[in-house]
Amino acid sequence: MIWFFIKKNFWDGWENIGNLVVPNLMTLGVLALMFVGYLFGFSFNPISLLLMYIMVILGIACIIVFESAFADNAKKIADFGTAKYSGYFSQIGKAFKENFKFGLMTGFLVVSAVTGVPLYIHMDSFYGVALGMVLMLFVCIVMLAFQWYIPLRSLLNMAPKKALKKCFVVLFDNFAFSIFMEFYCIVLLVMSIVCLTTMPGACGILLARTNALRLRLLKYDWLDQHPEQKAQGVRKNIPWSALIQEDKRLLGNKGFKDLFGGAKTEED
């Protein structure tokens, strides 16, 4: 399933480059503002540091809002549909209303980890190091779970509180896969930095997570149809080849010659 996911996600991103680049440009301005806030913090006086932290938290929240506005398009692409620019821009207001608080919470966690972990570890005491490690472990687990929040909301139309709870259910039921996805998204992030956040960017990372969760949810559909297989010792024997057979057929046998001949065009 993992190799098929990588292949499908590559082609989904390649065939929708235009629909990814335009939304990603929205985050570029936010990153520029965050960089300005970071420069202010170099004076290291309390007011400048506070301003830097606030700008970073707000910047992360805004990036998540712009990213989540792409959630509906990401769902369409993952379902072998067609994304539309108009579908993205019409979702920004809704995304701000529904996901800005989640973005603030994520930003606060990131800032807490970046500032708190080094602070505790440099206390030069056992308790300081222990507190630093506990904080780092806590933030890592929460961030591993949070990667599923927006895809859960878009794919299953979940309410915010229910999606937050379901994030941790998905994480602990698919822990190894969640860790793999985090490393996969780090690779996409490095590629994004090289490409100045235009590709794959925040929206490309969201598309990857949406693709991954969509495929992973096939497991739960199969388990619902085979309740006798829900025993802990049998849950690992998921017939992935059969579950993704239709997706394989829809994706087709694409190769290098299709790189420049099969791109989708936007249709409004």
C-alpha positions, 0 to 999 in steps of 0.5 A, a space after each residue: 500500500 505504501 508504494 502505491 501511495 507514493 506513486 499515486 501521490 506523485 502523479 496527483 501532485 504532478 497532474 495538478 501542479 497549477 492547482 498547487 502552486 497558486 495556493 502555495 503562493 499564499 503561504 509565501 507572503 505569510 512566511 515573509 512576515 514570519 521572517 520579519 518577526 524573527 528578525 525583530 527577535 534578534 534584539 532579545 529584549 522582552 518586547 521583541 521576543 514577545 512580538 516574534 513569538 506572536 508573529 510566528 504563532 499567527 503565521 503558523 495559524 495563517 498557513 494552516 488556514 490557507 492550507 486547509 482551504 485546499 482541503 476540499 480540492 485535495 479530497 477531489 484530487 485524491 478521489 481522482 477528481 479535478 481541482 479548481 482555483 475557484 474552489 480554493 478561494 471560495 473556501 478561505 473564509 470558511 477555513 479561517 472560521 473553522 481552523 484558525 483556532 486549530 492553527 493557533 494551538 499548533 503554533 503555540 505547541 511549536 513555539 513551546 517546543 522550540 523555546 521550552 525544550 532547550 530551556 529545560 535541557 540547559 538547566 543542567 539538572 536531571 529534572 530539567 533534562 527530564 522535563 525537556 524530554 517529556 515536553 519534546 515527547 508530548 509535542 512530537 506525539 501531538 504533532 503526529 496526531 495533528 497531521 490527520 486533523 484536516 484530512 479527517 475533517 475533509 474526508 469524513 466531514 467531522 466536527 472539530 472536537 470529534 476530529 481532534 479526538 479521532 486524530 489520536 485514534 488514527 495515530 495509535 491505530 496506525 502508529 508506524 504509518 503515522 511516523 512514516 508519513 511524518 518523515 515523508 512530509 519532511 522530505 516534501 518540506 525539504 523539496 518545498 524549501 528548495 522550490 521556495 514553497 511553490 511545490 509541493 508546498 503546504 498544499 502538496 503536503 496536505 494532498 499527501 496526508 489526504 491521499 494517505 488517510 483516504 487509502 488507510 480508511 479502506 482498512 476500516 471499511 473492510 473491518 466493518 464488513 468483516 467484524 470477525 477480523 477485528 481481533 487484535 491478532 488479525 488486524 495486521 492481515 489487511 488484504 491491501 492488494 484487493 482493497 486498492 485494486 480499483 485505485 490501481 486500475 484508475 491510476 493506470 500504468 503511468 511512466 516517464 513518457 506520461 510526465 509531460 503528456 498527461 497533465 490535467 487542465 483546470 476546468 471551472 
